[in-house]
Amino acid sequence: MNRNPNIKHMKTRKFKSFIFLSALSLFLGLQVVQGQTLREAVEAYNTGLELAETDIKAAIASFEESAQIARLLGEEGEEVREQAEIQIPGLHYELAMEYYRDRNIPDAVKGFEETIEVAKKYNDSGTLRRSENVLHQLYAIKGNSLFREDKNEEALEMFGKALEINPQHARSYLGKGLVYRRLEDVEKFREAMDMAIENALITEEEQIMQTAESTARDFFLVRAVRAKQENNLQRAIDLISSSLTYDETFPETHFLLATIYNEQSRYQDAVDSAQRAIDLFNGNKEETAKIYFELGRAYEGLGDTARACAAYNDAAYGNYEASAKYQMEHILKCP
């Protein structure tokens, strides 16, 4: 069994205590009832030392037995009790870590939950902190697993538990946001993604921040497309505005806005949005053709024939070639 540095440090302290206790036992002569009880406490302690390398559960039981016996002795058993109790939280932590290393997530979760309770009982702040650091991540892992199984409420509960321990855990906020996206809860989705971005910025988790931003951007953009298809143009604009708060540099968002402005006869706004989309787009002529076509429509609406002809000329590629040439040759009579 590989021991972590904390366990090694713990073993050093145990060895020193063992020597002291052995000397104390010899001094008492082990002839009176209390001396016999102290010897039993020492023996249980030493058994715990031996078992810690091979059987953590049994070692914990031995240290608990040692502490219990020593506790009955009052002041005389204080040193034994203190040394035995020092070992117990760390061994619980190591047992939970073994489950974690074996990818046994359910038992690891239970193990760290128990370790936290034990660490609180024995006032072991270091083990408490380490256990909480692992447990909130395990809760998030379990939440993601439940999400993949379509167990939305259970997943939210796990992410909530993670955030109770670590309110800055950006990954758990992201997980909550994905659940709310599935549930079509727009406001809770927005709130979760905003918290994911905010905390990822604080903790410098760039990948989580980018994922949250792109997910939120696409969430509102897709719903804007639906609103446009339903001819609810103002609703579409509002949704696009929400999308832009997460990413102002996505060309498809500005392109969609240009198409809506053209339908509303807001031609200058359409020009501005189409031009912004063109500036941001890195595609080839066939890919940008649709944007130039909307730009041509906007200039045509403004009565600027020269610029409309130039835009339609840039749009005459791929799927837009026939439509753009028709506008140039039959509608605008471009030179």
Phi, psi and omega in degrees: 000129178276128181261143177278167184303326181294322179293321180298316178298320180297319182295325178298316179295322181295321183294318178298317181295322181300316180297316180298315182292323179297316179297319179297319180296318180295322180297320181288338178082351176057036185255338181260169184299316180295323178295318177300318179295320178297320178299318178297321178296318179294318180296319177296322178297311181295325175298320176300320177300315182292320183285339183302334181276340188234331185213091187296319180300316179293324178297317178301315180299321180293317179293323177294321177296316180300314181295321181294316178297313182296326180298326180292339182276351181069226185299324182297327181262010186300316183296319179296314181301313181300314182293323178293317183291331178299326186283331192297310181299319181297324178289322174300319179298315181295323179296316178297322179295326177297318176299318181296316180295332178274005181063025176268079189297315180303313180289328177296317178300311179298320181297316180287327174299317179292320179299319179298317179296318180294318180297321176295318182299320184257012175057042178261089186293327180294313178294324177300313181296316180296321181293317179296324180297322178281318187296319182294329176289324177293322176300318180294319177299315179295323177298318178297320179296317179294324178298317179295336178270009181064026176262080191294312183294320179295322178295316178300322179297317180294316178297324177296319178297319178299319183284337174295323179281314183229093182295352179254016183281095186300323182296326178289322175297320177297317178300316177299318180299320180294324176295313181293331174297315179297323181279357180060033176266093190298312186291319178290327174299312181300315181298316181295317181292323177298319179291324177298315181293314181300314183282329175295327177294319180293316184270003177059045176256085188299318183295318179295319179298315180295320179296316180296318181295313182291325178294316179293318177304310182292325179303310182284329179293317179299320180287333174292320177299317178298316181297321178296318179298330179272006180065023175264077191290321180293321176298321178298317179297318179298319179292323176296321177300319177295319180298320182293337178294339181261339179197107181273355188250013180272113187298327182299328179294314180291325176298313179299320179297322178297319180296322180291316179298323177297319180292335178269003183062027175264072195291323179293321175297323178295318177301312182298317181290319179295319179294323177296319179297319179297317181298328184270341187278137180248014184278180178276183185297323179294325181284329179270355184303319183296327180288316179297328178296317177293324176297319177298317178301319182294313178296323177298318178295328179279353181082015180265086187296319183299313181288328177295316179298320180295319180293316179295327178297321177287343180270353187279060178219150174057226183294342183260000184299310183296315181295318180294317180294324178299314180299319183290318188274323187252335182260307184267343182056050183297143180290000000 
